[in-house]
Amino acid sequence: MIQISKYNKQHPLRIFEAFAGYGSQSLAFKYLKEKHHEFDFKVVGYSEIEASAIQAYGLLHGRDITNYGDVTRIDWNEVPDFDFISWSSPCQDFSNAGLRKGAEEGSGTRSSLIFQERRMLEAKHPKYVMLENVKGLLTKKMRKYFFQYLADLDSFGYTSFYKVLNAKDYGIPQNRERIFVISILRTEDDPNPEYHFPSPIKLETTVEDILEDDVSPEYYLSQPLLEKYLTKADINESIQKLYPEDFNTQNG
């Protein structure tokens, strides 16, 4: 279990955000700190290459946090030690909404970056590693990569716990399922780590609460345009692009 009471202003939880985006994990820790005033954390660095995301990260969290850039080029020995790392590697090649190219090592796909964690763990031994990714990682075609990741973590001394969570069950008005993996380092003091995912909480805010009652007509799709798009739409072509292997098998 992650003991937040262990981390305070004298001994803050040191975190590193890989594939950081705009820094959603740091935001989560900020919200945690608001609820538990005795808790404290410090971001020792992050990794991001997308210019717009880097700009957003700086605006949200300050520009004094070091961005170590491309995760494949990081010398982890030069990174300050950290207790927690978020490892939300690219999901495009796992997602049902993508081409599902997978994550074979050396393939060059964005999702194959998930296995860069080995380089990190050879140099660093954080107490906690958190992976967040699309539920598609558990499908028949992709699950081998998922279980390889878990095997890697186990070989470095980590016990992992995973579960598919939905954002709507945790205060966010969005039906968004993601798999979360919490990996905890086994130590002499804690040889059999335990972790329990939080129970769902009541959703108090819905999309209806956020949307405006009076919306300008310019934001509506007119009937002629709607009919135009529907006429051009080819459902078979769309399915073939999303699932080429399945489509060819069924229609071969």
VEXVEXZA-220587 format. One line per field, with one value per residue (C-alpha): residue number from 0; residue in three letters; y, x, z. Coordinates in pm, 1 decimal. Layout:
N
seq = NUM_...
type = ALA_...
Y = Y_...
X = X_...
Z = Z_...
This chain:
252
seq = 0_1_2_3_4_5_6_7_8_9_10_11_12_13_14_15_16_17_18_19_20_21_22_23_24_25_26_27_28_29_30_31_32_33_34_35_36_37_38_39_40_41_42_43_44_45_46_47_48_49_50_51_52_53_54_55_56_57_58_59_60_61_62_63_64_65_66_67_68_69_70_71_72_73_74_75_76_77_78_79_80_81_82_83_84_85_86_87_88_89_90_91_92_93_94_95_96_97_98_99_100_101_102_103_104_105_106_107_108_109_110_111_112_113_114_115_116_117_118_119_120_121_122_123_124_125_126_127_128_129_130_131_132_133_134_135_136_137_138_139_140_141_142_143_144_145_146_147_148_149_150_151_152_153_154_155_156_157_158_159_160_161_162_163_164_165_166_167_168_169_170_171_172_173_174_175_176_177_178_179_180_181_182_183_184_185_186_187_188_189_190_191_192_193_194_195_196_197_198_199_200_201_202_203_204_205_206_207_208_209_210_211_212_213_214_215_216_217_218_219_220_221_222_223_224_225_226_227_228_229_230_231_232_233_234_235_236_237_238_239_240_241_242_243_244_245_246_247_248_249_250_251
type = MET_ILE_GLN_ILE_SER_LYS_TYR_ASN_LYS_GLN_HIS_PRO_LEU_ARG_ILE_PHE_GLU_ALA_PHE_ALA_GLY_TYR_GLY_SER_GLN_SER_LEU_ALA_PHE_LYS_TYR_LEU_LYS_GLU_LYS_HIS_HIS_GLU_PHE_ASP_PHE_LYS_VAL_VAL_GLY_TYR_SER_GLU_ILE_GLU_ALA_SER_ALA_ILE_GLN_ALA_TYR_GLY_LEU_LEU_HIS_GLY_ARG_ASP_ILE_THR_ASN_TYR_GLY_ASP_VAL_THR_ARG_ILE_ASP_TRP_ASN_GLU_VAL_PRO_ASP_PHE_ASP_PHE_ILE_SER_TRP_SER_SER_PRO_CYS_GLN_ASP_PHE_SER_ASN_ALA_GLY_LEU_ARG_LYS_GLY_ALA_GLU_GLU_GLY_SER_GLY_THR_ARG_SER_SER_LEU_ILE_PHE_GLN_GLU_ARG_ARG_MET_LEU_GLU_ALA_LYS_HIS_PRO_LYS_TYR_VAL_MET_LEU_GLU_ASN_VAL_LYS_GLY_LEU_LEU_THR_LYS_LYS_MET_ARG_LYS_TYR_PHE_PHE_GLN_TYR_LEU_ALA_ASP_LEU_ASP_SER_PHE_GLY_TYR_THR_SER_PHE_TYR_LYS_VAL_LEU_ASN_ALA_LYS_ASP_TYR_GLY_ILE_PRO_GLN_ASN_ARG_GLU_ARG_ILE_PHE_VAL_ILE_SER_ILE_LEU_ARG_THR_GLU_ASP_ASP_PRO_ASN_PRO_GLU_TYR_HIS_PHE_PRO_SER_PRO_ILE_LYS_LEU_GLU_THR_THR_VAL_GLU_ASP_ILE_LEU_GLU_ASP_ASP_VAL_SER_PRO_GLU_TYR_TYR_LEU_SER_GLN_PRO_LEU_LEU_GLU_LYS_TYR_LEU_THR_LYS_ALA_ASP_ILE_ASN_GLU_SER_ILE_GLN_LYS_LEU_TYR_PRO_GLU_ASP_PHE_ASN_THR_GLN_ASN_GLY
Y = 0.0_353.7_523.6_892.2_974.2_871.7_1163.3_1519.1_1851.7_1711.6_1397.3_1463.7_1190.5_1236.4_1172.9_1151.0_1172.4_977.9_1045.1_1334.1_1515.2_1817.9_1655.7_1492.3_1284.9_1596.4_1746.8_1433.9_1471.5_1837.5_1733.8_1469.1_1732.6_1952.5_1669.8_1557.6_1869.0_1673.2_1508.5_1662.9_1573.7_1703.8_1653.6_1581.5_1572.2_1468.6_1334.6_1481.8_1563.2_1719.6_2097.4_2186.7_1944.1_2087.7_2436.5_2324.7_2145.6_2460.6_2673.3_2428.2_2324.0_2583.0_2598.8_2518.9_2142.4_1967.5_1800.9_1508.4_1477.6_1160.6_864.2_651.0_893.2_954.8_867.8_759.3_780.3_1157.2_1183.1_1255.3_961.0_931.1_724.3_714.7_713.5_732.4_528.3_616.2_508.3_587.6_396.7_445.1_101.6_-75.4_119.4_-6.3_339.5_297.3_56.8_-179.9_-225.8_-359.1_-312.2_-556.0_-446.7_-280.7_-229.3_146.3_175.2_437.7_180.3_-26.5_248.0_69.9_-156.8_134.1_74.8_-181.6_84.5_295.4_10.5_-91.2_250.7_341.5_143.5_356.4_221.9_265.7_237.1_327.0_234.5_375.9_275.3_185.5_-121.7_-250.7_-363.5_-657.3_-779.7_-1116.2_-956.7_-716.4_-896.4_-1060.4_-716.5_-647.1_-968.4_-917.7_-580.0_-742.6_-1011.0_-741.9_-563.8_-891.2_-965.0_-631.0_-715.4_-563.0_-700.8_-565.2_-506.0_-412.6_-322.3_-154.2_165.0_400.0_775.3_809.2_605.2_853.2_1193.4_1260.6_1295.7_1082.3_716.5_645.9_304.9_266.3_-4.9_93.5_-104.6_-28.0_-199.6_-193.3_-282.0_-578.8_-505.8_-672.9_-453.1_-518.7_-857.0_-904.9_-568.3_-524.4_-276.1_-224.9_-5.0_265.4_203.6_398.0_732.5_892.9_1109.9_1454.3_1643.2_1545.2_1678.9_1852.5_2062.1_2181.4_2247.0_2583.9_2608.2_2859.0_2747.6_2946.3_2789.2_2789.2_2492.9_2276.2_2053.9_2153.4_1888.9_1933.3_1887.6_1590.4_1423.1_1500.5_1328.9_1030.1_987.4_975.8_743.3_384.3_168.7_-128.7_86.9_233.3_-111.1_-236.6_52.1_-11.7_-392.4_-493.7_-844.8_-928.6_-777.9_-968.6_-1294.1_-1250.4_-1142.7_-1362.7
X = 0.0_119.0_156.7_98.6_152.7_515.5_575.0_569.2_748.3_1060.0_1051.0_838.6_744.7_987.1_817.6_918.4_667.3_759.5_552.2_424.3_189.8_62.2_141.5_-184.2_-9.6_134.9_-214.1_-342.8_-78.2_-175.1_-536.0_-416.5_-220.3_-530.8_-716.3_-423.5_-240.4_34.6_129.8_389.1_565.5_834.0_867.3_1234.0_1184.8_969.3_999.5_807.9_885.3_560.2_604.7_246.7_249.6_579.5_431.9_122.1_336.8_537.2_225.6_65.2_363.7_635.2_924.9_1190.4_1124.0_1376.8_1241.5_1468.0_1308.6_1312.9_1278.3_1501.9_1791.2_1768.7_2077.3_1891.5_2208.6_2194.9_1836.3_1784.9_1651.6_1274.3_1025.3_744.3_740.4_436.8_490.8_196.5_359.3_192.8_-129.2_-187.7_-62.9_-266.7_-588.0_-896.1_-912.2_-568.7_-407.4_-306.0_52.9_152.4_474.0_733.2_1074.4_1270.9_955.9_971.9_607.1_526.1_376.5_697.9_840.7_668.7_975.0_1212.7_1127.2_1409.1_1673.4_1513.7_1494.7_1855.1_1961.7_1679.0_1479.3_1176.8_941.0_641.2_588.3_249.2_141.3_-175.9_-288.2_-588.5_-798.6_-699.9_-372.4_-567.4_-713.8_-608.1_-370.7_-205.3_-202.5_134.9_295.0_110.5_222.3_577.1_574.4_456.1_725.1_989.5_874.3_875.4_1232.6_1338.0_1174.1_828.2_488.1_219.5_-152.2_-375.2_-735.7_-947.6_-1096.4_-1354.6_-1320.7_-1695.4_-1652.3_-1401.5_-1563.2_-1505.3_-1813.9_-1667.1_-1706.6_-1334.1_-1189.8_-818.6_-600.2_-390.2_-93.3_62.0_399.4_559.1_922.5_972.9_1212.3_1327.0_1085.0_804.8_863.9_497.1_353.1_-22.3_-235.0_-610.1_-761.0_-995.7_-1369.1_-1586.7_-1723.0_-2055.9_-2051.9_-2176.0_-2092.6_-2224.9_-2170.1_-2507.4_-2370.4_-2083.9_-2254.1_-2417.7_-2793.8_-2774.6_-2541.4_-2466.1_-2603.0_-2250.4_-2166.5_-2444.0_-2402.3_-2669.2_-2894.1_-2746.3_-2391.1_-2497.6_-2652.0_-2339.4_-2110.8_-2341.6_-2351.8_-1972.3_-1936.3_-1843.3_-1881.3_-1698.7_-1402.2_-1386.9_-1391.2_-1124.0_-893.9_-941.1_-920.0_-749.0_-657.3_-1003.3_-1174.2_-959.7_-1018.8_-1394.8_-1413.1_-1141.6
Z = 0.0_-73.6_264.3_194.9_563.0_512.2_276.5_409.5_370.4_534.3_319.2_8.5_-237.6_-527.1_-859.9_-1224.7_-1508.7_-1822.9_-2136.6_-1928.9_-2164.9_-1975.6_-1640.1_-1535.1_-1268.0_-1106.8_-1107.1_-932.7_-662.5_-621.5_-562.8_-316.7_-128.6_-104.9_70.8_287.1_400.8_572.6_242.1_12.4_-311.2_-543.6_-919.2_-993.5_-1371.4_-1661.0_-2015.6_-2308.6_-2675.4_-2801.7_-2817.0_-2725.4_-2431.5_-2305.9_-2321.1_-2129.6_-1870.4_-1808.3_-1768.1_-1526.7_-1317.0_-1371.9_-1613.6_-1354.7_-1373.9_-1600.0_-1913.3_-2005.8_-2350.2_-2559.0_-2323.7_-2548.7_-2498.1_-2126.0_-1923.6_-1611.5_-1405.8_-1455.4_-1331.7_-959.3_-759.7_-731.2_-531.5_-787.7_-1166.9_-1392.9_-1708.9_-1933.7_-2259.9_-2596.2_-2655.2_-3028.8_-3133.5_-2863.1_-2907.4_-3090.2_-3244.9_-3404.7_-3650.3_-3366.2_-3483.7_-3144.1_-2949.5_-3081.0_-2960.4_-3236.8_-3443.8_-3404.3_-3304.6_-3045.5_-2811.9_-2812.3_-2590.2_-2303.2_-2281.2_-2226.5_-1860.7_-1848.4_-1902.5_-1633.8_-1380.4_-1440.0_-1313.2_-1077.2_-823.9_-737.5_-474.8_-705.5_-1082.3_-1226.9_-1579.6_-1734.3_-2082.2_-2296.6_-2221.7_-2567.3_-2410.1_-2265.5_-2594.4_-2735.9_-2986.6_-2741.8_-2408.1_-2474.2_-2451.0_-2127.6_-1961.1_-2087.9_-1915.1_-1591.2_-1623.3_-1668.3_-1353.3_-1160.9_-1271.4_-1123.9_-792.0_-827.2_-735.6_-968.9_-929.7_-1221.7_-1287.6_-1555.5_-1411.2_-1559.4_-1515.9_-1452.3_-1133.3_-991.7_-1022.2_-1393.7_-1620.5_-1896.3_-1988.6_-2025.4_-1941.1_-1882.0_-1735.1_-1435.5_-1306.4_-969.2_-922.1_-576.9_-509.5_-279.7_7.0_328.1_520.6_271.5_101.2_8.3_-92.4_-102.4_-290.6_-316.0_-583.4_-452.8_-442.8_-689.3_-573.0_-652.8_-964.8_-865.4_-1184.7_-1527.4_-1877.1_-1849.6_-1563.5_-1781.5_-2115.2_-2181.3_-2224.3_-2509.0_-2787.7_-3101.2_-3423.8_-3569.3_-3345.4_-3487.7_-3793.1_-4043.9_-4196.4_-4549.8_-4415.8_-4206.4_-4510.4_-4713.1_-4459.3_-4425.3_-4803.0_-4820.5_-4522.9_-4601.6_-4292.2_-4445.5_-4542.8_-4191.0_-4030.2_-4270.2_-4175.7_-3803.8_-3813.2_-4140.3_-4024.1_-3891.4_-4196.3_-4445.8_-4256.7_-4254.2_-4616.6_-4761.6
